[in-house]
Amino acid sequence: MLIRLISVISLFQFMLLLLSGTDTGTALYRSILVFTILFAVVYLGIFFLNVIRGSSVQTQSTQSEANGEQANKQQTKTEGSHG
């Protein structure tokens, strides 16, 4: 879906450059450059969102493990004092 959107934007820019009288080679170069930049931005954005999501999930699991260990220690202390 995103690739199609980026392709349409690049083709639209290519068409506008040709209509404005720009040389075909220059218009093609600029539209390929726009496609590459947009693709890189989208790809890096998705990559960094996955990294952030992965680190937040990892942090949450670490916190829940720490809370579980603390609860286990508390239960062991109370069992030991009653025995």
N, C-alpha and C positions, 0 to 999 in steps of 0.2 A: 504494500500500500504506500509506504513512504518512498520507495524507489520510483513508483509511478508518479507521485506528486513531484518529486525532485526532477524527474525526466520532463514532465509537463512544464515546469518552471523554466528549465533550461531551453526547451524547444521554443517556448513563448519568447524568451529573451533573444534567441537566435532569429526568430521571425521579426521581432522589433528592430534588431540591429540591421537586418537585411532591408527592411522597409525604410530605415533612416538613411540608407545609402552607404553603409559600411561595406568594405571589401569582404568577399565570402570567406577567405582564409582567416581574416581577423575576427569576423563574427563567429566562425566555428571555434576558433581558439578561445574566445571569451566565453562562449556557452559551455565548452568542455571544462573550462576553469571554474565556472559557476557550479556546474554539476559536481565536480570533484570537491569543492569547498563545502557545498551543502551536504553531500554524502558523508564527508569526514566529520562535520559537526554533528549530524544525526547519529552516526556510528559511535563517536566518542561520548555523546550524551547518553545513549543507551548503555554503553559500557560502564560509565561512571555511576549511573543509577543502579546498575546491578551490583557494583562494588559497594556502594553505600548501603543498599538493601541487605547485602550479605554481611557486612560488618555490623549492622544494627541487629540482625537476627542472631549473630554470634554473640554480641554483647548481651542480648536478652537471655540467651541460653546460659551464658556464664553467670549472670546474676541469679537466675533461677537455681542453678547448681549450687551457688554459694549460699542461697537461702535454705536450700534443702540440707546442706551440710550443717548449717547453723542450727536448724530445727532438730536434726539428728543428735547433735551434741547436747542440746538442751534436754532432749528426751532421755539420753544416756545419763546425764547428771541427775535428773529427777528419779530415774529408776535406781540408780546407785545409792541415792540417799534414802530411798524407801526400803532397800534390801537389807 
